[in-house]
Every structure is written in structure tokens, then in C-alpha cells.
């Protein structure tokens, strides 16, 4: 199974001959390879897997994925609370 995380492209640049971008993941910005998504522009969202943008997605799709990730995190927190000794 692979997990792609959506991020918003803040900046597009070239590094060592590769298309790169600074991508925001909920307040954490990382340099991501954009070689597979050369059409992406600043302000758009990309789906990122292991440091590579694998597709351009729209804002609504990114929001949907963020919602699922939040639900998973909340379920994990609930499970943790239930396992703690009282």
C-alpha cells in the first residue's frame, strides 16, 4: 500500500536540472520533486509520495484527503485513550 499526501505548492524552482517545488503540508514546507508534474503552478495542490509529486489535484480533492487523515488521527487518539490504564 502506498500513501499519497496532498500539499500546496508554494514555490517552483529547478535544482540540479530537476523541476522542484516547496510544498506546504499543513504548516510544514518541504522540497519536493516535481518532475512527474511539470504542469503544476504555484497555488495548486499535488499528491506527494516519498518526495515526488505524482499528480496534480484540485483543492476540493485535497480537502477530502485532509478530512480522511484527520478522521484517522482522531480514531487513533480515541484508541490510545481507551488503552491507557485508569
Secondary structure, DSSP 8 states (H G I E B T S, - for coil): ----EEEEEEEEEEETTEEEEEEEETTEEEEEE-TT-TT--TT-EEEEETTEEEEEE-HHHHHHHHHHHHHHHHHHHHHHHHHS--
